[in-house]
Amino acid sequence: MLKIHEIREIIKLIDQSSINEFELEMNGTKVTLKKSVEAETVVIPQPVVQAAPAAVPAAQVTAVEAPAAPAPAEAAKPAAPAQEEANLHKIVSPMVGTFYRAPEPGKPPYVQPGDKVTPDKVVCIVEAMKLFNEITAEVTGEIVKVLVEDGQLVEFGQPLFLVKPE
């Protein structure tokens, strides 16, 4: 069973990270933590931390987070693709889980770039806790790009597909 100081430490770590939702089930105890998200966040993969020191100096935190911001010259380069993507609808993952493009191994994917979709068209599956959740297109349009690989872990709100709406 988790002790209150362990739960508090987990809360601190989640609060300082980009994770929006965390769930832990251990020895019959289940803890679920969710952050309220006020703005769109960018998920930057970081190594898993087993145990954090009791106090982390602010200088260390700044040093870890500083490289994540792109340099101004780098940010200016992808401006044209960003404008193109602004006109596209993003189909996002409604949960944390494993992304699957096909209904089962060896079968063709639900959709490919260039395929026409309707709001009720299933485009993929996200498996979470042994439940296979069908994800629909939500819009009428054409699949432009698949943003994740088959079998990849996805986060809540992570874009999966780009769709050119009709």
C-alpha positions in Angstrom: 0.0 0.0 0.0 1.2 3.5 -0.8 2.1 5.8 2.0 0.9 9.4 1.9 4.4 10.8 1.4 4.8 8.6 -1.6 1.6 9.8 -3.1 2.6 13.4 -2.5 5.9 12.8 -4.2 4.1 11.3 -7.2 1.8 14.4 -7.3 4.9 16.7 -7.3 6.5 14.7 -10.1 3.3 14.8 -12.2 2.8 18.5 -11.6 6.4 19.2 -12.8 6.1 17.0 -15.9 4.2 17.3 -19.1 2.0 14.3 -18.2 -1.7 15.2 -18.0 -3.0 11.9 -16.6 -1.4 9.2 -14.5 -2.8 5.9 -13.2 -1.1 3.4 -10.9 -2.5 0.1 -9.6 -0.5 -1.7 -7.1 -1.4 -4.5 -4.6 -5.1 -3.7 -4.9 -4.7 0.0 -4.5 -5.5 2.3 -7.5 -4.4 5.9 -7.8 -5.5 8.1 -10.7 -4.2 11.7 -11.1 -5.4 14.1 -13.8 -4.2 17.6 -14.5 -6.6 20.2 -15.8 -5.2 21.4 -19.1 -5.8 25.0 -20.0 -3.7 25.2 -23.1 -2.3 22.9 -25.7 0.8 21.2 -24.5 3.8 19.7 -26.3 4.9 16.3 -25.1 8.7 16.0 -24.9 9.9 12.4 -24.2 12.1 12.2 -21.2 13.7 9.3 -19.4 11.7 7.6 -16.6 12.8 8.7 -13.1 12.7 5.9 -10.5 13.1 8.1 -7.5 13.5 11.9 -7.2 15.6 13.6 -4.5 13.7 15.4 -1.8 14.7 18.8 -3.0 15.9 19.7 -6.6 17.7 23.0 -6.9 16.0 25.4 -9.4 19.2 25.6 -11.4 19.0 21.9 -12.2 15.4 22.1 -13.3 16.1 25.1 -15.6 19.1 23.2 -17.1 16.9 20.2 -18.0 14.1 22.2 -19.5 16.1 24.8 -21.4 17.2 22.6 -24.3 13.5 21.7 -25.1 12.8 25.2 -26.5 13.7 25.4 -30.2 16.1 28.1 -31.3 14.5 31.1 -33.2 16.2 30.0 -36.4 14.9 26.5 -36.1 11.3 27.8 -35.4 11.3 29.9 -38.6 12.1 27.0 -40.9 8.9 24.9 -40.6 6.6 27.9 -40.9 5.2 26.9 -44.3 4.3 23.3 -43.2 2.8 24.7 -40.0 0.5 27.0 -42.0 -0.6 24.0 -44.2 -1.2 21.9 -41.0 -3.3 24.8 -39.5 -6.0 24.1 -42.2 -6.1 20.4 -41.4 -8.2 18.6 -38.8 -6.2 16.6 -36.3 -7.7 13.3 -35.1 -6.3 13.0 -31.6 -6.1 10.1 -29.1 -8.8 10.3 -26.5 -6.7 8.3 -24.0 -3.3 6.9 -23.2 -2.7 3.6 -24.9 -1.2 1.6 -27.8 -2.0 2.7 -31.3 -3.0 0.1 -33.9 -3.7 0.9 -37.6 -5.4 -2.4 -38.4 -8.2 -4.4 -36.7 -5.7 -7.3 -36.1 -2.2 -8.3 -37.1 -1.9 -9.2 -40.8 -5.0 -7.3 -41.8 -4.9 -4.1 -43.9 -5.0 -0.8 -42.1 -8.3 0.9 -41.5 -7.2 4.0 -43.5 -4.2 5.1 -45.6 -3.2 8.6 -46.7 -5.5 9.6 -49.6 -8.5 7.6 -48.2 -11.8 9.5 -47.9 -13.4 9.3 -44.4 -16.8 10.2 -42.8 -17.3 11.2 -39.2 -18.3 7.6 -38.2 -15.5 5.9 -40.1 -13.1 3.9 -37.8 -9.6 5.0 -38.5 -7.6 3.1 -35.8 -7.7 1.3 -32.5 -6.2 2.5 -29.2 -5.7 -0.3 -26.7 -5.9 0.8 -23.0 -5.9 -1.7 -20.2 -6.8 -4.7 -22.5 -9.7 -2.8 -24.0 -9.6 -2.1 -27.7 -11.2 1.4 -28.4 -12.2 2.2 -32.0 -11.3 5.8 -32.9 -13.5 7.5 -35.5 -12.6 10.2 -38.0 -15.0 12.9 -36.5 -15.0 14.8 -39.8 -15.7 14.2 -43.5 -12.5 14.6 -45.5 -9.3 12.9 -46.8 -6.6 11.4 -44.7 -3.4 13.4 -45.5 -0.9 11.9 -43.0 -0.6 9.2 -40.4 1.4 10.8 -37.5 2.2 7.7 -35.4 3.6 4.2 -36.1 1.7 1.0 -35.6 2.2 -0.4 -32.1 3.4 3.0 -30.7 2.4 4.3 -27.3 0.3 7.4 -27.5 -0.7 10.1 -25.0 -4.1 11.7 -24.3 -4.6 14.4 -26.9 -1.7 13.3 -29.1 -2.5 13.9 -32.8 -2.8 10.6 -34.7 -3.9 11.6 -38.2 -4.2 14.8 -40.3 -7.4 15.1 -42.3 -8.2 17.7 -45.0 -11.8 18.5 -44.3 -14.3 18.8 -47.2 
